[in-house]
Amino acid sequence: MKLLLTSAGIRNASIHDALLELLRKPIADSHALCIPTAGYGHPRGTAGGAWRFLAGKEPRTPMCELGWKSLGVLELTALPSIDKERWEPWVRQADVLLVNGGDAVYLSHWMRQSALVDLLQSLPEMVWVGLSAGSMVMTPRVGEDFVETKPSITGDDIALGVVDFSIFPHLDHPDLPENSMAAAEKWAAGLGCPAYAIDDQTAIKVVDGTVEVVSEGYWKFFGR
C-alpha cells in the first residue's frame, strides 16, 4: 500500500503530481473507491457533508472531483454485515481509496471491524489518499486533542500504526484558531513518537517506508 496523507486533499500541483507518481497512470484511467465513514463519527458530521464529499462538491478539499474513470462508495460500517467474498473484489479492482476526514479514531475502529486494514497489507500497489482524519488514521496515535467524540469509540487515541509518525493537520487554518503552531508543539510533546504538523498545502507521501513531504505551504517535523 502506498500512502498520500494530506491535510485537505489534492490542493495544489505538487500534491497532484505526487498522486500521479503513486498511481503510475493518469487519473482519467484510474478507478477510485470513496470512504466517507470518518465523517459519521465526527460531532459536526452530517449526511450533507458525506454527499458533498462523494459528489465532488468540496472544492476546498478536492478528492472525488479530480476526473476519475470511475467512482464507487465503500462504507466501512456496512462491511461486517456483508460476506467478504462480495466486497473484497471491489477493493482489489480499485487503484485508489479516497478517504474523507472526520473522526480518525472512529475510522480506525471500523477499519479493524471490517478487516479492511488486513486486506490492504496484501495490496502493495493500492494507493491510499487520506484527507485529515483519513490521513491520521494511519498513524500510531492522533493525540487527545483530536479525539473528536469523548469518550472515543475505543476509549483511547490509538490509530492503526501503519506509519510510525503522527499528523497534526490544518496547521494555522484561519477557521481553526486552535490549530496554531503553539498548539501543535504542545500536542507533539505528549505523543511519544515522531510527528508532523502540516498545513492545507502539504501532504506526506510514504512508499515502502520512505517518507517524503510534498508541500507548497509550510510544515514542521517534531522528533520523538
ZAMARGU-4260 file (C-alpha; in steps of 0.2 Angstrom, whole numbers, plus 5000, padded with zeros to 4 digits):
<rodrens>
0) 5000/5000/5000 | 5006/5017/4995 | 5001/5032/5005 | 4997/5050/5001 | 4992/5058/5018
5) 4985/5076/5015 | 4978/5089/5027 | 4965/5095/5014 | 4965/5084/4999 | 4974/5087/4982
10) 4976/5106/4985 | 4990/5110/4973 | 5000/5105/4958 | 5014/5097/4969 | 5002/5086/4978
15) 4993/5082/4962 | 5010/5077/4954 | 5014/5066/4969 | 4997/5057/4967 | 5001/5053/4948
20) 5018/5046/4953 | 5009/5034/4965 | 4996/5029/4953 | 5008/5027/4938 | 4994/5031/4926
25) 4983/5046/4923 | 4968/5050/4934 | 4956/5048/4920 | 4962/5029/4918 | 4961/5026/4937
30) 4947/5018/4947 | 4943/5025/4964 | 4933/5020/4979 | 4927/5033/4991 | 4927/5030/5010
35) 4915/5043/5019 | 4915/5033/5036 | 4925/5045/5047 | 4913/5059/5044 | 4899/5050/5053
40) 4909/5049/5069 | 4913/5067/5070 | 4901/5078/5081 | 4899/5090/5067 | 4897/5077/5053
45) 4881/5077/5043 | 4873/5067/5029 | 4875/5083/5018 | 4894/5083/5021 | 4895/5065/5016
50) 4885/5068/5000 | 4896/5083/4996 | 4912/5073/4998 | 4905/5059/4987 | 4898/5070/4974
55) 4914/5080/4972 | 4906/5096/4979 | 4920/5101/4991 | 4932/5112/4981 | 4942/5117/4996
60) 4947/5099/4999 | 4947/5091/4981 | 4947/5072/4981 | 4932/5065/4971 | 4931/5079/4959
65) 4948/5075/4950 | 4941/5066/4935 | 4942/5048/4940 | 4937/5035/4927 | 4925/5028/4940
70) 4920/5031/4957 | 4912/5019/4970 | 4907/5020/4988 | 4915/5009/5002 | 4905/5012/5018
75) 4915/5003/5031 | 4901/5001/5044 | 4892/4990/5032 | 4906/4978/5028 | 4904/4967/5043
80) 4887/4963/5038 | 4892/4958/5020 | 4901/4942/5015 | 4920/4947/5012 | 4919/4937/4996
85) 4907/4951/4990 | 4916/4967/4994 | 4934/4961/4993 | 4934/4961/4974 | 4928/4979/4974
90) 4944/4984/4983 | 4956/4973/4973 | 4949/4981/4957 | 4952/4999/4963 | 4968/5009/4960
95) 4965/5021/4974 | 4955/5023/4990 | 4949/5041/4994 | 4946/5043/5012 | 4937/5058/5020
100) 4940/5067/5036 | 4930/5067/5052 | 4935/5056/5067 | 4951/5047/5065 | 4948/5035/5080
105) 4931/5031/5074 | 4938/5027/5057 | 4952/5016/5064 | 4939/5006/5074 | 4929/5002/5058
110) 4945/4999/5048 | 4948/4985/5060 | 4930/4979/5062 | 4928/4977/5043 | 4945/4969/5041
115) 4950/4981/5028 | 4966/4986/5036 | 4971/4967/5035 | 4967/4966/5016 | 4976/4982/5012
120) 4993/4975/5019 | 4992/4962/5005 | 4989/4976/4991 | 5006/4984/4988 | 5000/4994/4973
125) 4985/5001/4981 | 4985/5020/4984 | 4978/5027/5000 | 4974/5046/4999 | 4969/5052/5016
130) 4961/5069/5020 | 4964/5075/5038 | 4957/5061/5048 | 4959/5049/5033 | 4977/5053/5035
135) 4978/5052/5054 | 4971/5035/5054 | 4987/5028/5048 | 4997/5035/5062 | 5001/5027/5079
140) 4991/5040/5089 | 4981/5055/5085 | 4983/5064/5102 | 4969/5068/5114 | 4966/5084/5106
145) 4960/5075/5090 | 4948/5063/5099 | 4933/5071/5092 | 4920/5061/5102 | 4923/5059/5120
150) 4924/5046/5126 | 4930/5039/5110 | 4923/5023/5102 | 4938/5014/5108 | 4942/5024/5124
155) 4959/5030/5119 | 4968/5039/5104 | 4976/5024/5096 | 4975/5023/5077 | 4981/5010/5065
160) 5000/5012/5067 | 5004/5009/5048 | 5017/5023/5049 | 5027/5027/5064 | 5023/5046/5065
165) 5008/5056/5070 | 5000/5070/5060 | 4993/5087/5066 | 4983/5093/5051 | 4976/5111/5046
170) 4991/5120/5054 | 4986/5138/5056 | 4970/5137/5047 | 4960/5153/5048 | 4944/5145/5053
175) 4953/5134/5066 | 4962/5146/5078 | 4965/5131/5090 | 4977/5123/5076 | 4991/5135/5080
180) 5009/5131/5079 | 5010/5133/5098 | 4996/5120/5100 | 5005/5108/5088 | 5021/5109/5098
185) 5011/5105/5114 | 5002/5091/5105 | 5018/5083/5099 | 5026/5084/5116 | 5013/5072/5123
190) 5014/5059/5110 | 5030/5049/5112 | 5033/5047/5094 | 5039/5057/5079 | 5026/5069/5072
195) 5022/5082/5058 | 5012/5097/5058 | 5006/5101/5041 | 4995/5115/5033 | 4982/5113/5020
200) 4995/5115/5006 | 5005/5100/5012 | 5005/5081/5011 | 5016/5066/5016 | 5020/5053/5004
205) 5025/5036/5010 | 5031/5022/4999 | 5040/5006/5006 | 5044/5015/5022 | 5051/5030/5013
210) 5044/5046/5019 | 5043/5062/5008 | 5035/5079/5012 | 5026/5087/4997 | 5022/5105/5001
215) 5018/5122/4993 | 5015/5128/5011 | 5023/5125/5027 | 5025/5111/5040 | 5036/5106/5054
220) 5044/5090/5060 | 5044/5085/5078 | 5057/5071/5084 | 5052/5058/5096
</rodrens>
